[in-house]
Structure formats: structure tokens, C-alpha cells
Amino acid sequence: MSWNRGRRNRILRGGALLAAATLVLSGCSGSPSAPSDGHSVSGAWPPSQGRGKCAVAEQENVPATMRDGVVLKADVYRPKTADPVPVILMRTQYGKAEAQVKPYRYQSPDWFASHCYLVVVQDIRGQGASGGTFTEFGNDRNDGYDSVEWAARLPGSNGKVGMYGSSYVGATQWLSAVTAPPHLVTIVPSNTASDYYDGWTYEGGEFRLAFVEPWAMGTIAQTAAINRGDTGTAKQLAADQSQYTRWMGYRPYQQFPPMHPDDPAVAPWFFDWIRHSARDDYWKQWSIRDHYPNVQVPVLDFEGWYDAFLAGGTENFSGMVHHGGTPQARSNQRLVIGPWDHVGWGRPGSGVSAPMLAAAGAAGDSPVNDLMPAWFDHFLKGQDNKVAGQPTVDYFLMGANKWKTATAWPLPNTRWTTYYLSGSGANGLSGRVGALSATPPKDPQQPDTYYYDPLDPVPSAGGHSCCGASSGPQGPYDQYVVEQRSDVLTYTTAPMSADTELTGPTEVKLWASSTAPDTDFTAKLVAVAPDGATVNLNDGIIRTPFRDSLDNPTPTVPGQPYQYTIKIWPTSYLVKVGSRIRVEISSSDYPQFAPNPNTGQPFGASADTRIATQTILHDADHPSSVVLPIIPAGGAASSRFPMDATR
């Protein structure tokens, strides 16, 4: 597909340079292609040790007929045993032959089957070898129910079904579970969300640009085109995806050329996402958070501190503990959070994680291939191995490189501690420093101001985007370059007098005004070492019309102060004695989030932009603050994951 001059004129000025600069800031290098779920990287994975006693036979393209007559295809790995065995089911849009083994994720289906499980890996509708028309989210409730019940009836099955998989393959589990298939016993989702508007496609009302566009171009739209025999579109999408840093600067989103806005066969779901820019009924029909009482099974959930869907994973855990559909479900929830981004899971030599995450070493490796089989052994085979029985949170404390365990999320011993923004000016280039103080402001304070230009957004330096360190900004990185910008304000505590554990979500209560009727405010939690080195712990964003509701956005009045709640996603980090805690305030984080054009026009409908003057207030009448999740010292910790049960 040619990229003509008219299209070039719609590209956000500096977009390609900023996206490239982001990769430099993030320490990324190598090919510009965006890694995607289920795609391989080099390395010896999976390891061959630890196989079970059962020999395994594989049968490819086993058909399953859905309620509307569409036939889905699965590969079945059958253990050679005369005894009926439980089923482990994966429903994937990333290729059943890949089965999310690489990069450095799961053991192979054959390996799991060797432990005397009937393993089924199925292509979802309109992907891989399966029939039907692909649409993201739309068919995975009914198809999930039908596939679970079909798998339970396979020859050699004992009728008990568990599910596993990561990212969208975690979504297929939750979308199945909310329909309560009678033979579904447990699910083990990894790196997946609680809502497909909030925390997946949008966050705080803002579009998650660096995740959605490269992912949609680079995987699901391409593979759907291949499935329906449209090789020309598949090749075009592959070529466009290889230039994703340039395409992320394209405006308006409602006319995004790579996805063929005038051809409903290519990706109508993508343009639905753009048109439904609030959490309306289009999104609510698939929400997990609204349907916890429908889920009647135990859940083992794996998440990462820099994962793209971490906030949804923690919400799923607490939501099921309090609202799950049965007492057994509520008491058998387990959440594991490690030092991981979206792929790689800490495996040595994976080459896909941020350097600071890789530095966690073997202590930070994911236990998924040990704990998940033990979980299945317990719930599908009835083994008493102590993996469940009460709500459990296993979390990795970064900065200490230790695993700790709790019984609730947020942690029950959290001391929610408020610090107030203060200081006269906080721009990096000015040399002046804003402060975080435990004392509310009493004296009058001048507000801090900066200009936000959508054509010159603050570049992302790490974060919780998706889906690889060389494509979506994810992981921990030094923030020095970002903090030198005049449109980034910093507020910092005094040095910590003792080691201080931060574990949990952070909220910024920001009093601010803007000259624009629709703009963004961002917040980032940062640890500052005694030598001045910085590392981002996590971040958040709010689009101002969504200050009160994600369902019903309302414009702001230019010049009028409002209090905005910015939800910084969870972290777990030991801030060492002598170090400080910092909050960065700005109005953009590109390309992690789409730059708000400040115009108030419908999202994605125009390429117009305007510069806004942003005012941050922190006086007695407008006490801007941050609430930190401080954990008291003490409690057992281990450099090894606390496996209570092994084979």
C-alpha cells in the first residue's frame, strides 16, 4: 500500500522521531518489528526435563462444532493410558501450533500431556485452522462455553476441564468462565485484564496507542487475513507493521489506513474500538469486572509489575475473593506477581525484558510451569498438595529481590500514607525542585504551569505498555532525560530515614486547570537513589472529561480547577534508606498513550491540535496529594518462590 503525500501531511509532526527516541530512551535496540504474543525468540526453550510418565500421541485439526454450526479446529495431545484423565484447554488466537511456548513462557502441550492430562489447544473463530469470521472478544463467550463442554466429552476425558494461557489467551478463559460451563473446574490466566475498555484498549479514558495499533496490525489483523485467504492484505499489514513507529503518528485514527476503514472484511472491530471511546454498552457486554458472581471456579493468576494488564489482574483477584459465584471460588484465589513485563517472564537469556528486570536474575524467574501443574493436580486430580485453600498473593519485592506472601490485595497491612505537593516551580530545566510533604499546605503557594503541545509530547521511558521491550514502552528505566523537559513537573520527598516498602496501587489527587476543554494529566511514581539515579515504578493517566465517569464523559470548563484522581498502577519496590520518592506530573506519555489534541472534538475524528496551558495547584484550598501504599517492615521473605507444593 503506497503512502501518498496527502497521508504524510496527516502524520503527527515529529511522531516518527519521538517514537524512535522512545526506543533510545528505553535502551531498546534491534529490529523495529513488534514482538507479539506467541511469537518465538531465539534460545533453548522449552527445557526437556521434568516430563511425566505418560507417553503422548498428537492428533491435529480435531473439529468442534459450535452452536451456530461453525467448526473450530484443535490439536489434541492424548496421554497413552487406559484411565480417564482431566482436560487442559487453551483457546488461542496466536496459532495452536505455537501454544504460547515461546518466548520463554509455557512448557509444550506435549510436556503437560506427559503428566497424564488430555491437552487441547484450539484456534479461536476466524484464526488459524478454524472456521468463521474473526472479531476480537465477540465470540469467545459462547465459543468458550461450547468448547469446554466439547472438550469434556472427548474420548479419554474424565469430564473435568481446566484452562490456561496468557494475554488474550487469558481473556478467552475469563470470557468462558463468566458463562459458567458445567465441566469447567478451574482457570489459570496470565497477564490479562478485567475489562476490555478500561486497562486494555483505553486507560483513564485515553487510548493505549503503543499497545493497540502495533498489536492489531502485527498479529490479529494479519492472521485473520491469512485465515480468510486474503494474502494481499496480510502482506500489506506485515509491511505496515514493520514501520509501526511511523504509523503511530498517523491522525485521524478513524481513518487509519493500514486497517482499511472502507473494507469491513479487514478489521471493523478496530474502528469500533475508536468509535466507542467511552465505556459504553459495547464494552460492558464483555466486561469481566461486572460478572464476577457468574464465575464459579478457582483461579490461579500470574501477572507482572510492568505488565500491560496488571491492574486488571489484581482487580480480578480481589473481585473474585469478594464476589465470586461460590464459596469454593472465593476461597481458592491465588495471585502471583513477579518482576516481569508482558513476555519473557524473567527467563534467563530471553532477550525480551528490560535490563533492570533481567537483573533480578534467577530469583525473578516465573514459577508458572511448576505451580500451574501442581494447581491442576489439586483441582483436576484431587491431590492434597496445599496450593490452595485460602486467598493468597505471592509477590516479588523489587529492590530487595525477594518473594513475599500475603492474604489479600491490596495487602491487609498497608499504611496508606498521604504526601502533599508543594514548592514554587518544579520544572526540570529550572533547577527548582517541587516537594512531597507529609504536612498539608497552609500558606498560599503559587501554582505551577507548563505548556502542553500535542505535537511535542513527552516521550515514554518505560512503562506498562505491550507487547515487547522493543515495541511498546514497558519496564523500568532511568527517567533523567524525561525529567529535563519543561512540561514535566517533579515533586520529591526528603530522603527516607529507613528502608521503605511500597507495595500496591498509588493514587494522585491532582488539582489542575487547563485552557483546553479536553486534555490529559499523567502521573508517574519514581524511586530516586542517593546518587540521583531514577527508576519508574509505574504510571497512570486521566483524560479530563473522564474525571468522574468512564461511562459518561463531560467536558471541562477551560480555566476552572478540578480535582482529578490519577490511578498509578501497582508496584512493589523497596526504597532504600537515603533514597527518595518522586511523583512526575505532565500531560502526555507518548507513544504509550495517544497525545490528547486538546480540541474537545470526538476521539479520532480529526488531525487538528492546539497547545494548552496547564496549571497545577497545591495550596490550602487545592491540596494536591499522592497516597502511597507503605508496608511496615517485617514479614518473611525468600529469594526463591514459595512453592508450598511440588511434584
Disulfide bonds with the S-S distance in Angstrom:
Cys54-Cys116 2.00
Cys466-Cys467 1.87
